Amino acid sequence: MSKAFILKSRPVGKPVLADFEEVEVADLPLEEGQLLLEGKFYSVDPYMRGRMSDQKSYIPPFEVGQPLAGGVVAKVLESRAEGIHPGDYVLGMMLKWQTVQAVWANEVQKIDVQLAPPSYYLGLLGLTGLTAYFGLTRIGKPKPAETVVISGAAGAVGIAVGQIAKIMGCNVIGVAGHKSKLTYLKEDLGFDAALDYHDLDKLEKDLHKAAPLGVDIYFDNVGGELSDRILKQINHGARIIICGQIALYNETSKAVGPYPQVPLLINSALMKGFIVSDYVDSFHEGQMQLIKWYREGLLKGKETVVIGFDKLPQTFIDLFDGKNTGKMIVQA
Ligand code: NDP
């Protein structure tokens, strides 16, 4: 028997532990072409909140009563597939929140654990890093000396965006919610400024001080009123990258913005949303670039690791309370 987490009920507002249930699942015999995997590192991601609601999106909702699923790095226990052996580590982006599971070999890719810690393939060197890379380079198109502002800056995507923007010679300003995160962004990652968002009037003044010439690129992970305040300070020809809107994911009342039309209009600015899979044809190129920067020491990983498979639901919920710096991971 193995353990799994199922979605017990669809959350209303912020998810609570009662929305999840741990169940026992009987192991099935392995078929030809399958692998038996033991989950080692589980990714918890804000986008999963959207899948917990029964709404149309770019990915179908989770079914109530069925296991949750997401990015998992697993160790191969048994293999009935060519080229993959017991002891290998693999990455799957849609593996169940289940301790041991059988999957088809084409659902996972082998990863090189000599190159980087295995969990980095869930963050900096995986979809998170690719989200930062493609959002910033393909939509933001940064030029040296431009000012880039990032909301959710100390999270998994945010720290990658800021570091890539620094590599590209930009003036980088991160917006985040805890003093320790602001210190980390400035002292460890070399951001030019890091600003707290809890008092939005103060944020506006602090942003004006940090970016007296205005904002050329806004990489938005958060949305809501915070984004309205930042949009007030964009420059002519600014690019606004809509990566995430975490401030709105648990909203039960009418959406509170952002209201971008006027700043976009008067600045001839571009605002574009994207899903990382839009760039699937270029994933290899993107991953090679991220690995190169990582090996050169230009890109650093940062994780908040919580130990224990049983902690998966709480760790997911904690994303909405800002408990992570960098990528939030559960280690089994
Ligand atoms: P993070 O690691 O950034 O974790 C979430 C962080 O968001 C928290 O630590 C918290 O930091 C901040 N946060 C939570 N609630 C709020 C709020 N109400 N207002 C302001 N900040 C809040 O997650 P990811 O880096 O994985 O994802 C960042 C964003 O990118 C998400 O919106 C996600 O949905 C999106 N995303 C989009 C993808 C795409 O393809 N477009 C792919 C991957 C992610 P703090 O302490 O600073 O408040």
Boltz pocket constraint, residues with backbone or C-beta under 6 A from the ligand:
constraints:
  - pocket:
      binder: B
      contacts: [[A, 44], [A, 45], [A, 46], [A, 47], [A, 127], [A, 128], [A, 131], [A, 152], [A, 153], [A, 154], [A, 155], [A, 156], [A, 157], [A, 158], [A, 175], [A, 176], [A, 177], [A, 178], [A, 181], [A, 220], [A, 221], [A, 222], [A, 242], [A, 243], [A, 244], [A, 245], [A, 246], [A, 247], [A, 248], [A, 274], [A, 275], [A, 276], [A, 277], [A, 318], [A, 319], [A, 320], [A, 321], [A, 322], [A, 323], [A, 324], [A, 325], [A, 326], [A, 327], [A, 328]]
      max_distance: 6.0
